[in-house]
Amino acid sequence: MLKLYIGNKNYSSWSLRPWLLAKQLDIPFEEKLVPFDDGSSWSKFRTFSPTGLVPCLEDGDVTVWESLAITEYLYESSPGVWPEDREARAWARCAAAEMHAGFLSLRNQCSMNCGVTVRLHEIDAKLQKDLDRLEELWQQGLKRFGGPYLAGEAFTAVDAFFAPVVIRLRGYGLALSESSMDYAERILSLPAMQQWIDEGTREPWREAGHDDELLQVGTIVEDRRS
């Protein structure tokens, strides 16, 4: 069986993507959760991941250590990972790759945390630019392929890649258009997404570096973690 190594569900946006994708598409795998340490977890993660990072997928003697590569590896045996339609599949791959490499201000200023609500000190020009692009991209997908997901009727990898953004929108009180927020709520309501958030909120571990990032950008107004 596939083994998927992940970090803390409360913090690890990169781990959420392949985990949610596999769960939503009923791809069997064994979850291997390895918590972050204060400081660096590199040496611990290096025991299973060549880069010392998560997520990392093991399939027998095969190791796949990067989220986009994991997605493509799953696609080779599970065609539903990407849309069947060629045009939609090309768009979905572009959008997922843009999320993977871009939206740096959104990711850096609003780190993922499943269990807190934060009031930002400000939304600066760089963060607003990312939000504007997010709105543009989501609307393009929803209108072009008819919804209810970004590339059409079915949940695919592009939705999984934006799942951490959905948690950020709610956690930091960030607003997009009504239809984009409806899409965000649709992702939040998925049973697998609810499972991830619930388990992340109930985790006993804290990582000071991640929590300090919250206080640099805003004020914690609600902490729902155990």
Rosetta blueprint (number, residue, H / E / L):
1 M L
2 L E
3 K E
4 L E
5 Y E
6 I E
7 G L
8 N L
9 K L
10 N L
11 Y L
12 S L
13 S H
14 W H
15 S H
16 L H
17 R H
18 P H
19 W H
20 L H
21 L H
22 A H
23 K H
24 Q H
25 L L
26 D L
27 I L
28 P L
29 F E
30 E E
31 E E
32 K E
33 L E
34 V L
35 P L
36 F L
37 D L
38 D L
39 G L
40 S L
41 S L
42 W H
43 S H
44 K H
45 F H
46 R L
47 T L
48 F L
49 S L
50 P L
51 T L
52 G L
53 L L
54 V L
55 P L
56 C E
57 L E
58 E E
59 D E
60 G L
61 D L
62 V E
63 T E
64 V E
65 W L
66 E L
67 S H
68 L H
69 A H
70 I H
71 T H
72 E H
73 Y H
74 L H
75 Y H
76 E H
77 S H
78 S L
79 P H
80 G H
81 V H
82 W L
83 P L
84 E L
85 D L
86 R H
87 E H
88 A H
89 R H
90 A H
91 W H
92 A H
93 R H
94 C H
95 A H
96 A H
97 A H
98 E H
99 M H
100 H H
101 A H
102 G L
103 F L
104 L H
105 S H
106 L H
107 R H
108 N H
109 Q H
110 C L
111 S L
112 M L
113 N L
114 C L
115 G L
116 V E
117 T E
118 V E
119 R E
120 L E
121 H L
122 E L
123 I L
124 D L
125 A H
126 K H
127 L H
128 Q H
129 K H
130 D H
131 L H
132 D H
133 R H
134 L H
135 E H
136 E H
137 L H
138 W H
139 Q H
140 Q H
141 G H
142 L H
143 K H
144 R H
145 F H
146 G L
147 G L
148 P L
149 Y E
150 L L
151 A L
152 G E
153 E L
154 A L
155 F L
156 T L
157 A H
158 V H
159 D H
160 A H
161 F H
162 F H
163 A H
164 P H
165 V H
166 V H
167 I H
168 R H
169 L H
170 R H
171 G H
172 Y L
173 G L
174 L L
175 A L
176 L L
177 S L
178 E H
179 S H
180 S H
181 M H
182 D H
183 Y H
184 A H
185 E H
186 R H
187 I H
188 L H
189 S L
190 L L
191 P H
192 A H
193 M H
194 Q H
195 Q H
196 W H
197 I H
198 D H
199 E H
200 G H
201 T H
202 R L
203 E L
204 P L
205 W L
206 R L
207 E L
208 A H
209 G H
210 H H
211 D H
212 D H
213 E H
214 L H
215 L H
216 Q H
217 V H
218 G E
219 T E
220 I E
221 V E
222 E E
223 D E
224 R L
225 R L
226 S L
